[in-house]
Amino acid sequence: KAPYAYISWDSIYKNLTNPWVWDQDEFSVNHFGHPYQGSYYYIAGAANNLPFWESALVTITGSATWELFAETETPSYNDIIATTMGGIALGEILHRLHFATKSMPILSFLLSPMDSINTLITGKPANTPNGYIYAMDTVMLFGFMADSLTIAGNTYSGEKIFRPFYLGAGIQLIYGNPYA
């Protein structure tokens, strides 16, 4: 029921004929949401055995189609850049992790639903990507933080904050043998 979702022939015509803009969406939407959406486009191509550049073309085509035909907001440069470039990078990582975690089907599905759904529909998995994951480590961080930068909406405030405790987690991946 969001206003941008009520598309019509008029909104499509407007998107095709008006100049593009640099939108002011929230940081999390532009820098996390758009790359994640783009990764689905990329993985859809990779899961169907398209090579890198063809999967990248699927990503930019999907992003442009969304900007022009699937919302009423004026198409934006930063959305198509973040969706395409972030989607290609994140999609390649998630596609490779899907194969690296085959022995854990639930994790494999969570990392790349597109690969898993494609395998269910076609009955055969995509070809394993060239190269391999040389190392995969998990990282846990914790401790004290004396100050930090905060994000409010789309702007950074120089406000200093004391956090008595913080906790973080991550995964470190190394593709291929870094010493070869």
Summary of the structure (lengths in Angstrom):
residues: 180
radius of gyration: 19.6
end to end distance: 53.3
largest distance: 56.6
contacts: 486
relative contact order: 0.14
helix: 51%
strand: 19%
